[in-house]
Amino acid sequence: MSWFLPYPLLSAALLALWLLLNQSVSPGQVVLGVILAVLAPWAMAALRPDKPRIRRPGAILRLAGAVFIDVLRSNVAVGRIIVRSRKPGVNAGFLTIPLELRSPHGLAVLALIITSTPGTIWVNYDSANGTLLLHVLDLVDKTAWIRLIKDRYERRLMEIFE
């Protein structure tokens, strides 16, 4: 049955949502909803990436702790920039960081970490060169940022995923 409905809960939810959005349980809407509920999970199954292999689960806790602390620090730093009425963008800038991390799961987690930290934005990742383009709100020392990303995040993500 899993070959016909790879995600049965998703299928049921899609059918229910279709019927609710159309505000009708007419035979035509039910047929269209069933078609949607069967085809969409097949497309979803085709797009599903491989499951990640986590090599060191203990490193996840250390990474989560570091991210938590960094997000708190970054909130305070961005708050100071706003409260001090310093002109936004005075020290803002872009930097390119060479990454050794190649795991798609590790890169996805790194993107999540960087974009959830106030004051930083993941702009682009060049997979051919393995470089990350990052925008930082308060860019004073580029080498410190590169060291932070590589030592604090990339190293731990490589422990977990590679």
N, C-alpha and C positions, 0 to 999 in steps of 0.2 A: 504494500500500500504506500510505502514511502516513496516509491518511484513515481506514483501518480500524484500524490500530494506531499511534496518534500517538507512543507511547513504547514501542517494541518491547522494549527492555531491562527496563523496568519491568514489562511484561506477563510476560516470562519469569521475572523475579524473583518476581512475585506468584504465578504458577502453582507455582513450585518451593516457595515458602514455604507456600502452601496445602497442598500435598501433604505437606510435612515436618511441619507442625503437626497434620495429621490422621493422620499415620503410616499412610497408606494410598494405594495407587495403583489402587484399585478404579475401575471405569468411572464410577460415580456421582460420586466425588470428583474424578476428572479432568474430568468435564463441569462440575461446579460451579466448579472451579478455572479452567477456560477461560473460563467466563462472567464470573467475577471479573476475570480477567486482561484481558478485552476491555472491560468496562464501566468499571472504575476509571480506566484511562488516558483514556477519553473524558471522564469527570468532571474529571479533572486538567487536560485540555486546555481545558475550558470555564472553569476558574478561573485559568488562566495569565494573568498581567498582561502588559502591553506590555513589550517589551524597552527597557531604559534607553538613552538617548542620552547618551554621555559626551562632554562638550564639551572638557574639558581634562584629559587623562590624567595630565599632570605634577602636577596638584593632588592627585591620589590619593596620590602618594608623600609630599607635604608633610603631608597630612592624616593618613596612617598614622604618620608620624614624631611628629606632635603627639599623637596618641592614645596611642602607645607611651609617650612621656614622661609624659603625664598619668596613665596607668594606674600607672606606677611611682611617681610622686609620691603618688597617692591611696592606694596600698598602704602606703606609709611613713606617711602621715598617719593612716590607720585603725589601723595597727599601734601608733602612738604613743598613740592614744586608748585602745586596749585595754591596753597595757603600763602606762600611767600610772594605770590604775584609775580614770580619771575616770568619773563616772556616765554611762552611755550615755543619749543623748537630751537632754543638758543644752542643747546648741546646735542640736539637730535642728529642722528646720522645713520648711515648704512654701513654694515661691515660684512665681509665674506669670510665664512668659517669653513676650512677644509675638514670634512668628516670622514672617518674610517668606517663608520656604521653603515651597513648595507642592507640590513634586515628591514623589509617593508613594515613589519610590526613595530620594530624599534624606532623607525623614522616617524611612524604615525604617532607613537607615544611622545617622541621628542617634539613634534609639531604641536601636540596638545599641551605639553608642558609650557612651551615657549609662548603660545598664544593665550594661555590662561594666566600668565604672569603679567601683571600690569606694567606698561612701559616697554614691552617688547612685542614685536610682530614677526612671524615667519612670513617672509615675502616670497621666496623662491628656493627650490632645491634643484640643482643641476645634477642629474644622475650620471651623466657622462663624466663629469669632473669630480663628482662627489663633494660639491660645495653647496653651502647653505648661505643664502642672502638674508640677512636679519636687519630689521630696523629697530633702533633703540632710542627711546625718548631722551635719556640722559647719558649720552655717549662721551665719556671723558677719556677713558683709557681703553683702546681697542684690544690690546693684548690681554688685559684683565677679563674682558668679556669672552674672548676666545678661550682663555684658560678655564673660565667658569663653565662654559658650555661643554668643552671637551672633558674636563676632569670631573665635574660634578654630575653631568647628565650622560654624555656619550659613553664614558667608561662603564658606568653602571648599566646602561641599556645594553651594551655589548656583553656584559656579564650575564644578563638575563636572557637575551635573545640569540646570541651568536656563540 
